Amino acid sequence: MKFLLLLVAMLAFFSGCADDILNNDPADKELKIEILNPADNDSLGYKGERIDYTLKDISGFYFIELYVNNDFIRNYPPVNNSNPIIDFEIDSSFLGKRVDLFLIIYATNGTSYKSNTVKNILITEDKTLPSAPVDLQVVLLSSTALNLSWKDNSAYIQEYEIWRKEGVNGNFTKYLSVSGDQRNVNDDNLAPGTVYYYKVRGISRNGISDFSKVISSDGSGGSQNIPAPGNLKAEVKDFRIIILTWKDNSTNENYFKIERRRPWSAFEAIGYSGVNSESFTDSSSELTGGAEYFYRIKAISGSDSSWSNEAYIFMPPYILKPPTIISVSNPSSKSVIVKWKDNDQIWSDFVVERKTDGGNFAEAGRVEGSVLSFRDTVQPGRNYFYRVKQDDGLYSSSYSDEMGIITQIVPLKAPFNLNGYYDGINMILTWEYSSEADWFIIEKRDSTAGGSFSEIAQVEGNLRQYADNNTVCQHTYVYRLRAKDPFMVSPYSPEKAFKNWNNCP
């Protein structure tokens, strides 16, 4: 009872001092209590919206008073020795009007302090919690960076929290915070090959919104209740046939819904696929040549759904059929010959691609549509794989099946049909060769003088003729030659004899 009488006396005392405090200029005093939100020209809901403030160098106080247009509204005592939450409440007759407001704190040491005055505050209808951000999207900038963007119609957002997790089975943690006027942010801290998942929520003076839908770094999104399908890809298999493949990341789907749209239309369901499926064939008669399509896959659970990244595909106005590889042979130590069958009547070039051992396919060469073989330069003792496609400069066919070969050191054959004649100056030699060689080694001996064979020349492997200008009149010479590459030398050709018919002086 004594405490209540003391409190009433104090209230009377402080109320009697209020006019004196209001008349004091706060600029003459150190600001012990400061209103942080709202700011000048801001707005407040007439009921239940929070006023944020801070205290400085005040060890204890009895209560804080709120004044609107210099009129006392109510007081807020401490709660469990903590600063009270000041939930702004005012009569609805103030709706649509602008007011000034300030706070007064009454310290336990008998002093009181006035806050800054926040001016021109518009009184609005009661405000609810902010709504969840929407339209969360990612743009992959590189293997280690992406941009995350969203939309939000909520008012007075002070900041956004970005939460992230690694992989389908990771745990979400708060990753970044950005100011409330920001709607996109870069994440430059990605590990290549790792899929990250994001969600965003807004924070205002009224509280915290629900989280947005989840989206992954590869563009899949949806709910936290069911992991989204990932890595959706679309491939034109034939005219009006598109093959979709994806990765099933969930274990609680009931089925998958396949959706398709044109660039100007909304997604529509075109089919369904069962539990644990990871492919779908779209062979609809609605598909037309020269048209663009977008696909996404929705995983449907008992209570929610999520969706994959979007996959883009262009259906060309015609489809080139892939060639069929007939053979891959190794005719020499340094070459492979690829032969194929043309399965299409449309004239186009052929592109031959090759990979070695565990490498990736790369273009090895291009030939005109009338050519059905390709000679590739290789090294012996390696594993080569080949595939061929058609390409007319606008569209390409799919690839042929791959065909491989392990290259060998191929023995060189001996040259044949060695012939010659004396033309009055030189001994002219000719020969034939059915394989590849880098060089031909030419040897001769003077049978008239009884000499032995010795090398007289090495000529390039593309030549089939040689002129020997070092002969003696009325002497007969025996010639032979053999082929050579970096790996071996062939047997000798059959020997042939030819005579210098010049009369000796």
C-alpha positions in Angstrom: 0.0 0.0 0.0 2.9 2.3 0.8 4.4 1.5 -2.6 1.2 2.4 -4.5 1.0 5.7 -2.6 4.6 6.4 -3.5 4.0 5.6 -7.2 0.9 7.9 -7.3 3.0 10.7 -5.8 5.8 10.2 -8.3 3.3 10.2 -11.2 1.9 13.5 -10.0 5.3 14.9 -9.6 6.5 13.9 -13.1 3.2 15.0 -14.7 3.6 18.3 -13.0 7.1 18.6 -14.5 6.2 17.6 -18.0 5.4 21.1 -19.2 8.8 22.3 -17.9 10.5 19.5 -19.8 8.6 20.2 -22.9 9.6 23.8 -22.8 13.3 23.0 -22.5 15.3 23.0 -25.7 16.8 19.5 -26.1 19.7 20.9 -28.0 21.0 22.3 -24.8 21.2 18.9 -23.2 23.0 15.7 -24.0 20.7 13.3 -25.9 20.2 10.4 -23.5 17.3 8.8 -25.4 17.1 8.8 -29.2 14.3 7.6 -31.5 15.8 5.5 -34.4 12.6 4.5 -36.2 10.5 6.0 -37.5 12.4 8.9 -39.2 11.1 12.3 -40.2 8.5 12.0 -42.9 8.0 8.3 -42.3 4.7 6.6 -41.5 3.3 4.6 -38.6 0.4 2.3 -38.3 -2.1 3.7 -35.7 -2.1 0.5 -33.7 0.7 -2.0 -32.8 3.6 -0.7 -34.8 6.9 -0.5 -33.0 9.0 2.6 -32.2 12.8 1.8 -32.0 14.9 3.8 -29.7 18.3 3.7 -27.9 19.4 4.8 -24.4 22.8 6.3 -23.4 24.3 6.5 -19.9 21.1 5.8 -18.1 21.6 3.3 -15.3 17.9 3.0 -14.3 14.5 4.6 -14.9 10.9 4.4 -13.8 9.2 4.6 -17.2 9.2 6.2 -20.6 6.4 8.5 -21.8 5.2 8.9 -25.4 4.0 12.3 -26.6 2.2 13.0 -29.9 1.9 16.7 -30.9 3.0 17.6 -27.4 0.2 15.6 -25.9 0.9 12.7 -23.5 -0.3 9.4 -24.9 0.9 6.7 -22.4 3.9 5.5 -20.4 6.0 2.3 -20.7 7.6 0.9 -17.5 10.6 -1.4 -17.6 9.9 -5.1 -18.1 12.0 -7.5 -15.9 14.7 -4.7 -15.6 14.8 -4.5 -19.5 14.0 -1.6 -21.7 10.3 -1.7 -22.6 9.0 -2.4 -26.1 7.2 0.7 -27.3 4.3 -0.4 -29.4 2.7 2.7 -30.9 -1.0 3.0 -30.3 -3.1 6.0 -31.0 -6.8 6.8 -31.6 -8.1 6.0 -35.1 -9.2 9.6 -35.5 -5.5 10.4 -36.4 -5.7 8.2 -39.5 -4.4 10.1 -42.5 -3.0 12.9 -40.4 0.6 13.9 -39.9 2.0 14.3 -36.4 5.2 15.0 -34.4 6.3 12.6 -31.6 9.0 12.3 -29.0 9.8 10.3 -25.8 10.6 11.4 -22.3 12.5 9.1 -19.9 12.3 9.5 -16.1 15.5 8.2 -14.5 15.8 6.8 -11.0 18.3 9.6 -10.0 15.4 12.1 -10.2 16.3 13.5 -13.7 14.3 13.3 -16.9 15.4 13.5 -20.5 13.6 14.3 -23.7 14.4 12.5 -27.0 14.7 14.0 -30.4 11.4 15.0 -32.0 10.5 13.0 -35.1 8.4 15.2 -37.4 5.7 14.9 -40.0 4.8 11.2 -39.4 1.8 10.0 -41.4 -0.6 7.9 -39.4 -1.8 4.9 -41.4 -3.9 1.8 -41.0 -2.8 -1.0 -38.8 0.1 -2.9 -40.3 0.7 -6.6 -40.5 4.0 -8.6 -40.7 5.8 -8.3 -44.0 5.0 -10.9 -46.6 7.5 -13.4 -47.9 9.7 -12.2 -50.8 8.7 -13.7 -54.2 10.2 -14.5 -57.6 13.5 -15.6 -56.2 15.9 -16.1 -59.2 19.6 -16.9 -59.8 21.9 -15.8 -62.6 25.1 -17.9 -62.8 28.0 -15.5 -63.4 30.8 -18.1 -63.4 31.7 -21.4 -61.8 32.4 -19.6 -58.5 29.9 -16.7 -58.5 26.1 -16.0 -59.0 23.6 -13.3 -58.6 20.5 -13.8 -56.4 17.5 -11.5 -57.0 13.9 -11.3 -55.6 10.8 -9.1 -55.5 8.9 -7.8 -52.5 5.8 -5.6 -52.1 6.1 -5.3 -48.3 6.6 -1.8 -46.9 9.2 -0.6 -44.4 11.6 -3.6 -44.9 14.7 -2.8 -42.9 16.9 -5.7 -44.0 16.8 -9.0 -45.9 18.4 -12.2 -44.6 19.8 -14.6 -47.2 20.0 -18.2 -46.0 22.1 -20.8 -47.8 22.9 -24.5 -47.7 25.3 -26.8 -49.6 23.7 -29.7 -51.4 20.3 -31.4 -51.1 21.1 -32.8 -47.7 22.8 -29.7 -46.2 21.3 -27.5 -43.5 20.2 -23.9 -44.0 22.1 -21.2 -42.1 22.0 -17.4 -42.3 24.6 -16.5 -44.9 24.2 -12.8 -45.7 22.2 -9.7 -44.7 21.5 -6.7 -47.0 19.6 -3.5 -46.5 15.9 -3.3 -47.1 16.2 -1.3 -50.3 18.3 -4.0 -51.9 16.7 -6.6 -54.2 19.7 -8.6 -55.4 23.1 -9.7 -54.2 26.1 -11.5 -55.5 27.5 -14.7 -53.9 31.2 -14.9 -54.9 32.0 -17.8 -52.7 30.9 -20.9 -54.6 32.9 -24.1 -54.9 32.9 -25.4 -58.5 30.6 -28.4 -59.0 28.6 -27.8 -55.8 24.9 -27.1 -55.9 23.8 -24.4 -53.4 20.2 -23.7 -52.1 18.9 -20.3 -51.1 15.9 -18.7 -49.4 15.3 -15.1 -48.4 13.1 -13.3 -45.7 12.4 -9.7 -44.9 12.6 -7.9 -41.6 10.6 -4.8 -40.8 9.7 -2.9 -37.7 6.6 -5.1 -37.4 8.5 -8.4 -37.4 10.0 -11.1 -39.7 8.4 -12.4 -42.9 8.0 -16.0 -43.9 10.8 -17.4 -46.1 10.6 -17.2 -49.8 10.5 -20.3 -51.9 13.8 -22.1 -52.2 16.0 -21.8 -55.3 19.2 -23.6 -56.2 22.3 -22.3 -57.9 21.3 -24.3 -61.0 17.8 -22.6 -61.1 15.7 -25.2 -59.5 13.3 -24.1 -56.7 10.2 -24.6 -54.6 9.6 -25.8 -51.1 11.8 -26.9 -48.3 9.5 -29.9 -47.9 10.7 -31.7 -51.1 14.0 -31.2 -52.8 13.7 -30.0 -56.4 14.8 -32.0 -59.4 18.1 -30.8 -60.8 20.2 -30.5 -63.9 17.3 -30.6 -66.3 18.5 -30.9 -69.9 16.6 -31.0 -73.2 17.8 -32.6 -76.5 16.3 -32.7 -79.9 16.4 -36.4 -80.8 14.5 -36.2 -84.1 11.9 -33.9 -85.7 9.2 -33.3 -83.1 10.9 -35.5 -80.6 12.6 -33.9 -77.5 14.2 -35.9 -74.8 14.3 -34.5 -71.3 16.6 -35.8 -68.6 17.0 -34.7 -65.0 18.4 -35.7 -61.6 15.9 -36.9 -59.0 17.0 -35.3 -55.7 14.0 -36.3 -53.6 12.9 -39.4 -51.9 9.3 -38.3 -51.0 7.8 -37.5 -54.4 4.6 -39.1 -55.5 5.2 -38.3 -59.2 6.8 -35.8 -61.5 4.8 -33.3 -63.6 6.4 -32.2 -66.9 5.6 -28.7 -67.9 6.3 -26.8 -71.2 5.9 -23.2 -72.4 6.6 -21.0 -75.4 8.6 -17.8 -74.8 5.3 -15.8 -74.5 3.1 -18.2 -72.6 2.8 -19.7 -69.1 3.9 -23.2 -68.2 1.3 -26.0 -68.9 1.4 -29.6 -67.9 2.1 -31.9 -70.9 2.7 -35.2 -69.1 3.5 -37.1 -66.0 6.3 -39.5 -64.9 6.4 -41.9 -62.0 8.4 -42.2 -58.8 12.2 -42.2 -59.2 12.0 -41.5 -63.0 14.7 -39.2 -64.6 13.7 -38.9 -68.2 10.7 -38.1 -70.4 10.1 -38.0 -74.2 8.0 -35.2 -75.6 6.7 -36.3 -79.0 3.6 -34.1 -79.1 2.1 -33.2 -82.4 2.0 -29.6 -81.0 5.8 -29.3 -81.5 6.6 -27.4 -84.6 9.8 -26.7 -86.6 11.5 -23.4 -86.0 10.0 -22.9 -82.6 11.5 -22.3 -79.1 10.4 -24.2 -76.0 11.1 -24.1 -72.3 10.7 -27.1 -70.0 10.6 -27.6 -66.2 9.9 -30.7 -64.1 7.8 -30.5 -60.9 8.3 -33.0 -58.1 4.9 -33.4 -56.3 4.8 -34.7 -52.7 1.9 -35.4 -50.5 1.9 -31.8 -49.2 4.0 -29.6 -51.5 5.9 -29.3 -54.8 9.2 -28.1 -56.1 10.5 -27.5 -59.6 13.7 -28.0 -61.6 15.7 -25.4 -63.5 14.2 -24.4 -66.8 15.7 -26.0 -69.9 15.6 -24.2 -73.3 15.5 -26.0 -76.6 15.0 -24.9 -80.3 13.2 -27.2 -82.6 14.8 -26.7 -86.0 12.6 -26.6 -89.2 14.3 -29.8 -90.4 16.5 -32.5 -88.8 19.8 -33.8 -90.3 20.2 -37.5 -89.7 23.4 -38.7 -88.2 25.9 -40.7 -90.3 26.8 -44.3 -89.5 30.5 -45.1 -89.0 31.4 -48.1 -91.1 35.1 -48.6 -90.1 38.1 -47.2 -88.3 41.3 -48.6 -89.6 45.0 -48.0 -88.9 46.8 -48.3 -92.3 50.1 -46.9 -91.1 51.9 -46.1 -87.9 50.8 -42.5 -88.0 47.4 -42.5 -89.6 43.8 -43.6 -89.0 41.1 -43.7 -91.7 37.5 -43.2 -90.6 34.8 -44.3 -93.1 31.0 -43.7 -92.7 27.7 -43.9 -94.5 25.6 -40.9 -95.3 22.0 -41.4 -94.1 20.5 -38.1 -95.3 19.7 -36.6 -98.7 20.4 -33.1 -97.6 23.8 -31.8 -98.7 25.9 -30.8 -95.8 29.5 -31.1 -94.5 30.7 -33.9 -92.3 32.4 -33.0 -89.0 34.7 -35.6 -87.5 35.5 -35.5 -83.8 38.1 -37.4 -81.9 39.1 -38.1 -78.3 42.2 -39.8 -77.0 42.2 -42.2 -74.0 40.2 -40.4 -71.2 40.0 -37.0 -72.9 37.1 -35.0 -74.4 35.9 -35.0 -78.0 37.3 -32.2 -80.2 37.0 -31.5 -83.9 39.6 -33.4 -85.9 38.5 -32.3 -89.3 35.7 -31.3 -91.7 35.0 -32.7 -95.2 32.5 -31.9 -97.9 29.3 -33.9 -98.2 30.5 -35.9 -101.2 33.5 -37.3 -99.1 32.7 -40.3 -96.9 36.1 -40.8 -95.3 38.7 -38.9 -93.3 42.4 -39.5 -92.7 43.6 -38.5 -89.2 47.3 -38.2 -88.1 47.9 -40.2 -85.0 50.6 -41.7 -82.8 51.0 -45.5 -82.3 50.1 -47.2 -79.1 47.2 -44.9 -78.1 43.4 -45.4 -77.8 41.4 -43.2 -80.2 37.6 -42.7 -80.4 35.8 -41.1 -83.3 32.3 -39.8 -84.0 30.8 -38.0 -87.0 27.9 -35.5 -87.5 26.4 -33.5 -90.3 26.6 -29.8 -90.3 25.1 -27.5 -93.0 26.1 -24.2 -91.3 22.7 -23.7 -89.8 21.9 -27.0 -88.1 23.8 -30.0 -87.0 22.7 -33.6 -86.8 23.2 -35.7 -83.6 26.4 -37.7 -83.5 27.0 -41.1 -84.9 27.8 -43.9 -82.5 31.4 -43.8 -81.3 34.0 -46.2 -82.7 37.5 -46.7 -81.3 40.8 -48.2 -82.2 44.1 -48.8 -80.5 46.8 -47.7 -82.9 49.8 -49.9 -83.7 53.2 -49.6 -85.3 52.4 -50.9 -88.7 55.2 -52.6 -90.8 56.0 -50.7 -94.0 55.6 -52.4 -97.3 58.4 -52.5 -99.8 58.2 -50.1 -102.8 57.4 -51.9 -106.1 57.5 -51.4 -109.9 60.9 -49.8 -109.8 61.7 -48.7 -113.4 64.3 -46.3 -115.0 65.9 -45.1 -118.1 68.9 -42.9 -119.1 67.8 -39.6 -120.7 71.3 -38.5 -121.9 72.0 -36.6 -118.8 70.4 -38.3 -115.8 69.3 -41.8 -114.8 65.5 -41.3 -114.2 64.0 -43.7 -111.6 60.3 -44.2 -111.0 58.4 -46.5 -108.5 55.1 -47.1 -106.9 54.0 -47.3 -103.3 50.5 -48.1 -101.9 50.9 -47.0 -98.3 52.4 -44.0 -96.4 56.0 -43.2 -95.9 57.9 -40.2 -94.7 61.0 -40.8 -96.9 62.4 -43.2 -99.5 66.0 -44.3 -99.2 67.6 -44.8 -102.7 70.7 -47.1 -103.0 72.8 -48.1 -106.1 75.9 -50.1 -107.0 78.1 -49.9 -110.1 77.9 -53.4 -111.5 80.4 -52.6 -114.3 83.1 -51.6 -111.8 82.0 -54.3 -109.3 81.0 -52.0 -106.5 78.6 -52.6 -103.6 75.3 -50.8 -102.7 75.5 -47.4 -101.1 72.9 -44.8 -100.3 72.7 -42.0 -102.8 69.6 -40.1 -101.6 66.6 -39.7 -99.3 63.6 -38.2 -100.9 60.2 -37.2 -99.3 57.5 -39.8 -99.0 55.1 -38.1 -101.4 57.6 -38.4 -104.4 57.7 -41.3 -106.9 60.6 -40.2 -109.1 64.3 -39.4 -108.7 67.0 -38.2 -111.2 70.5 -39.6 -110.6 73.1 -37.3 -112.3 76.1 -39.1 -111.1 76.7 -42.0 -113.6 79.6 -42.9 -115.9 79.3 -43.6 -119.6 78.8 -47.3 -120.6 78.5 -48.3 -117.0 75.5 -50.4 -115.8 74.0 -49.5 -112.4 71.7 -51.6 -110.1 69.2 -49.7 -108.0 67.0 -50.5 -105.0 65.0 -48.5 -102.5 63.0 -48.8 -99.3 60.4 -46.7 -97.4 61.0 -45.2 -94.0 59.0 -43.5 -91.2 59.9 -42.5 -87.6 59.2 -46.0 -86.4 60.7 -48.4 -88.9 62.2 -49.1 -92.3 60.6 -51.3 -95.0 62.2 -54.2 -96.9 64.0 -53.4 -100.1 62.2 -53.2 -103.4 63.3 -55.6 -106.1 66.6 -54.6 -107.7 66.7 -53.1 -111.3 69.7 -52.4 -113.5 69.9 -49.5 -116.0 72.8 -48.5 -118.3 74.4 -45.1 -119.2 74.4 -45.4 -123.0 76.6 -42.4 -123.6 79.7 -43.1 -125.8 82.8 -42.5 -123.9 85.3 -39.9 -125.4 
